[in-house]
Amino acid sequence: QVQLVESGGGLVQAGGSLRLSCAASGRAFGISHMAWFRQAPGKEREFVATINWRSDTIYYADSVKGRFTISRDNAKNMVYLQMNSLKPEDSAVYYCAATRSGSYYRPPKKEDEYDSWGQGTQVTVSS
C-alpha cells in the first residue's frame, strides 16, 4: 500500500498562489499516475489534474486549466500542484491520489480509478 501525505494548503487572497506537495511512501514503486482532486463543502469530490510516471501525459479540469500546474519528481516520490490566480471557488480540501493501473492512452480522471489517497489539505481563497 502507498501512503500519501499532502502539505502546503492555507489561506490566500484571490489572485494569489499556493503550491501543494504530496509525498508518497511505502510501496511507491510502480505508480503509474498521480493526481489531485478537491472537495468543497456540500459538493462531491472532483478531479483537478493528473500526471503519468514519465510526466508526458498531463490532464487538467477545465476549471483550472491555464492556472494550475501539476508536476512530479519520481526520485523523491513527490507530486506538486502549483496554483496561480486563485479564485474563491478554488476553496476546497485538496487530495492527492495514486494508482498503479492507469492507462497511458486513457489517463484516469475518476475517483474509483485511484486506490491510494492522502488525508487532504485545506485551501481557502478569500475574496
Backbone torsions as a table, in degrees:
resi	resn	phi	psi	omega
1	GLN	NA	146.8	179.3
2	VAL	-101.0	133.5	174.2
3	GLN	-101.5	135.3	-179.1
4	LEU	-123.9	134.1	179.3
5	VAL	-131.4	119.6	179.4
6	GLU	-91.7	155.1	174.1
7	SER	-154.5	165.9	174.2
8	GLY	105.0	-4.4	178.5
9	GLY	-70.5	171.7	178.9
10	GLY	164.9	-165.7	-179.6
11	LEU	-104.8	130.3	-179.4
12	VAL	-143.6	151.6	177.2
13	GLN	-79.1	155.0	176.8
14	ALA	-55.3	137.1	-176.6
15	GLY	92.1	-10.9	-179.2
16	GLY	-83.7	-173.5	-176.1
17	SER	-132.9	152.2	172.1
18	LEU	-143.4	153.4	174.3
19	ARG	-124.4	117.1	177.0
20	LEU	-92.5	145.0	177.0
21	SER	-124.8	151.0	177.1
22	CYS	-137.6	121.8	179.2
23	ALA	-102.7	128.3	178.3
24	ALA	-102.8	136.6	177.1
25	SER	-141.3	177.0	-176.4
26	GLY	82.5	-135.4	-178.7
27	ARG	-85.1	66.5	-176.1
28	ALA	-81.3	-14.8	-179.3
29	PHE	-65.3	135.3	176.3
30	GLY	91.1	3.7	176.2
31	ILE	-64.1	126.6	-179.0
32	SER	-90.9	-41.8	-177.5
33	HIS	-135.4	143.1	169.5
34	MET	-124.5	150.9	-173.2
35	ALA	-147.5	165.6	170.2
36	TRP	-119.6	135.4	171.7
37	PHE	-123.3	167.1	175.7
38	ARG	-145.6	155.2	178.6
39	GLN	-140.5	118.6	176.4
40	ALA	-91.2	157.8	-179.9
41	PRO	-56.3	130.4	177.6
42	GLY	78.6	3.8	-178.7
43	LYS	-122.0	161.5	177.1
44	GLU	-76.8	156.8	176.5
45	ARG	-67.7	136.3	-176.4
46	GLU	-127.0	151.9	178.6
47	PHE	-69.2	139.6	176.8
48	VAL	-114.6	-54.4	-176.9
49	ALA	-162.7	153.7	175.8
50	THR	-139.9	151.5	-178.9
51	ILE	-142.1	138.8	179.5
52	ASN	-89.5	178.6	-172.1
53	TRP	-61.0	-38.3	-177.7
54	ARG	-87.5	0.0	-178.9
55	SER	60.3	26.2	178.3
56	ASP	-110.3	2.4	172.8
57	THR	-133.0	111.3	-176.1
58	ILE	-132.5	134.8	177.1
59	TYR	-131.5	146.6	178.4
60	TYR	-127.0	151.1	167.7
61	ALA	-66.8	147.7	-178.8
62	ASP	-58.4	-31.8	-175.2
63	SER	-68.6	-18.4	-177.4
64	VAL	-118.0	-5.6	-176.9
65	LYS	-58.4	132.7	-179.4
66	GLY	87.8	-12.1	-179.7
67	ARG	-115.6	-34.4	-178.1
68	PHE	-107.3	148.7	176.2
69	THR	-133.9	124.6	176.9
70	ILE	-99.3	142.7	177.4
71	SER	-150.0	163.6	178.2
72	ARG	-143.8	153.6	176.6
73	ASP	-125.1	100.2	-174.7
74	ASN	-66.4	-31.7	-180.0
75	ALA	-63.6	-31.2	-178.8
76	LYS	-102.7	-1.7	-176.3
77	ASN	54.7	48.2	-178.1
78	MET	-124.0	149.0	168.6
79	VAL	-131.9	145.6	-174.2
80	TYR	-126.8	156.9	172.2
81	LEU	-136.0	106.0	175.0
82	GLN	-86.4	121.6	-176.3
83	MET	-116.9	116.1	179.1
84	ASN	-115.3	164.5	178.3
85	SER	49.0	49.0	-175.5
86	LEU	-66.3	146.1	-179.8
87	LYS	-120.4	157.0	177.6
88	PRO	-55.4	-33.4	-179.8
89	GLU	-72.3	-5.0	173.3
90	ASP	-83.7	-7.6	-179.9
91	SER	-62.6	128.1	-176.6
92	ALA	-179.9	171.1	166.2
93	VAL	-88.2	126.5	-178.1
94	TYR	-101.6	130.4	-177.5
95	TYR	-116.3	139.6	172.1
96	CYS	-94.5	143.0	-179.5
97	ALA	-140.3	155.6	-179.2
98	ALA	-143.9	152.5	174.9
99	THR	-148.1	152.5	175.4
100	ARG	-99.2	-9.8	-169.2
101	SER	-113.6	22.2	178.9
102	GLY	-72.9	149.4	179.5
103	SER	-91.9	136.4	177.3
104	TYR	-63.1	-36.6	-174.0
105	TYR	-88.4	-13.4	176.4
106	ARG	-141.0	80.4	-177.2
107	PRO	-57.2	137.7	-178.1
108	PRO	-69.4	132.6	179.3
109	LYS	-129.1	2.6	-178.5
110	LYS	-108.8	150.9	-179.2
111	GLU	-54.0	-45.3	-172.9
112	ASP	-74.8	-0.3	175.0
113	GLU	-90.6	-3.8	178.7
114	TYR	-115.5	139.3	-175.7
115	ASP	-116.8	-0.3	175.1
116	SER	-129.6	135.8	-175.5
117	TRP	-136.6	147.4	171.2
118	GLY	-87.2	-180.0	-178.5
119	GLN	-83.7	-16.8	177.8
120	GLY	99.2	154.7	175.7
121	THR	-136.5	135.7	-173.9
122	GLN	-81.3	131.9	172.1
123	VAL	-120.3	124.9	178.8
124	THR	-125.2	124.9	-179.7
125	VAL	-113.8	118.6	-179.0
126	SER	-92.0	148.0	-178.3
127	SER	-89.1	NA	NA
